[in-house]
Amino acid sequence: MRRFIGYFLLGFAGMASCQNAGEKKDTSLPEVTTPREQPRSNFTEEGTMKLMSLLAEYYALKDALVASDPAKTTEQAVKLQMSADSMQRFISDSTHILYVQVKEIKADAGEIVLSKADVEKQRIPFEKLSNAVFTLIKEANLKNAGVYRQYCPMAFNDKGAYWLSPEEKIRNPYFGKKMLTCGEVTDSLK
């Protein structure tokens, strides 16, 4: 309530000073937003932060594929491997489904690194990697991270493929600029 009153008084003072300067009076109230809750999961706070780091590296990899930049894609795949390695050491139980998913993420990122000169070849393991990341965050019960699962029905000769994004806006990593907005949101973990 104090915050609202403070914003209201600031807005009122701002309107008064604008009116004194001969400018048009702004009658709208300032927008009051509530801060987003911190991401949380079945992990400890440290584990959740490692998971968020892995997700951030995944998003950077996806963005490099959207840009159709094989060198940047390779660089981001290496960073994702390092983040996955840190996550795998944190989980440590090699029989746990989360450990298995992180192992899959490392392997798929490794395939992307090996295909470093050809962005079309890099896109192939990205499909499996995307599914493994989605399974990982879903099994870890990640909340408050704003993850959108998106789908392009035309990827891989109309077989279709999924990817994850921090926003609803479609930026297709399977086609890049050729079909940048082809796809739809199919699920979200908010």
VENUR-V635799 format. One record per pair of residues at least 4 apart in sequence whose ideal C-beta (glycine too) atoms are under 8 Angstrom apart, sorted by sequence separation. I is the first residue (numbers start at 1). J is the second residue. If there is no record, write none. Layout:
I/J
I/J
This chain:
1/5
2/6
3/7
4/8
5/9
6/10
7/11
8/12
9/13
10/14
11/15
12/16
13/17
14/18
15/19
16/20
17/21
19/23
43/47
44/48
45/49
46/50
47/51
48/52
49/53
50/54
51/55
52/56
53/57
54/58
55/59
56/60
57/61
58/62
59/63
60/64
61/65
62/66
63/67
69/73
70/74
71/75
72/76
73/77
74/78
75/79
76/80
77/81
78/82
79/83
80/84
81/85
82/86
83/87
84/88
85/89
86/90
87/91
88/92
95/99
96/100
97/101
98/102
99/103
100/104
101/105
102/106
103/107
104/108
105/109
106/110
107/111
108/112
109/113
110/114
111/115
118/122
119/123
120/124
122/126
123/127
125/129
126/130
127/131
128/132
129/133
130/134
131/135
132/136
133/137
134/138
135/139
136/140
138/142
154/158
155/159
156/160
165/169
172/176
175/179
176/180
18/23
43/48
64/69
67/72
91/96
94/99
95/100
137/142
142/147
153/158
155/160
156/161
165/170
175/180
18/24
19/25
41/47
93/99
94/100
115/121
116/122
154/160
155/161
165/171
18/25
41/48
43/50
91/98
92/99
115/122
153/160
172/179
175/182
18/26
40/48
43/51
64/72
65/73
91/99
137/145
152/160
172/180
39/48
64/73
115/124
151/160
152/161
163/172
171/180
172/181
15/25
41/51
112/122
115/125
137/147
151/161
163/173
170/180
171/181
172/182
15/26
64/75
88/99
91/102
151/162
152/163
163/174
170/181
172/183
14/26
15/27
39/51
61/73
64/76
150/162
151/163
170/182
39/52
63/76
111/124
112/125
149/162
150/163
161/174
170/183
88/102
111/125
112/126
149/163
150/164
170/184
61/76
87/102
88/103
134/149
149/164
150/165
170/185
60/76
61/77
109/125
148/164
108/125
112/129
147/164
148/165
155/172
168/185
11/29
61/79
84/102
88/106
108/126
147/165
148/166
156/174
11/30
57/76
60/79
61/80
147/166
148/167
155/174
10/30
60/80
108/128
109/129
146/166
148/168
150/170
152/172
155/175
8/29
84/105
85/106
108/129
145/166
146/167
154/175
8/30
57/79
58/80
84/106
152/174
7/30
57/80
152/175
104/128
105/129
108/132
162/186
7/32
57/82
80/105
81/106
84/109
104/129
154/179
54/80
57/83
56/83
105/132
152/179
4/32
81/109
104/132
105/133
127/155
134/162
154/182
3/32
54/83
80/109
81/110
127/156
53/83
54/84
134/164
152/182
153/183
78/109
101/132
105/136
130/161
131/162
133/164
152/183
54/86
77/109
81/113
101/133
124/156
130/162
151/183
50/83
53/86
54/87
77/110
130/163
150/183
151/184
53/87
101/135
102/136
127/161
130/164
150/184
77/112
78/113
101/136
127/162
150/185
151/186
50/86
51/87
77/113
127/163
149/185
150/186
50/87
126/163
148/185
149/186
74/112
97/135
98/136
101/139
149/187
73/112
74/113
148/187
149/188
50/90
148/188
149/189
98/139
147/188
74/116
97/139
98/140
146/188
147/189
47/90
73/116
147/190
46/90
47/91
145/189
146/190
70/115
71/116
77/122
145/190
70/116
73/119
143/189
144/190
43/90
70/117
126/173
127/174
142/189
143/190
54/102
61/109
70/118
74/122
126/174
70/119
73/122
80/129
69/119
123/173
54/105
61/112
68/119
123/174
138/189
70/122
137/189
65/119
65/122
119/176
65/123
65/126
62/126
61/126
61/129
62/130
58/129
58/130
58/133
55/133
54/133
54/136
55/137
51/136
51/137
55/142
51/140
55/145
51/142
55/147
47/140
52/145
48/142
41/137
43/140
42/140
41/140
42/141
41/141
41/142
62/163
40/142
41/143
62/164
39/142
40/143
62/165
39/143
40/144
39/144
59/164
66/171
37/143
38/144
39/145
58/164
59/165
66/172
37/144
59/166
66/173
36/144
63/171
65/173
68/176
55/164
62/171
65/174
67/176
68/177
36/146
63/173
66/176
62/173
65/176
66/180
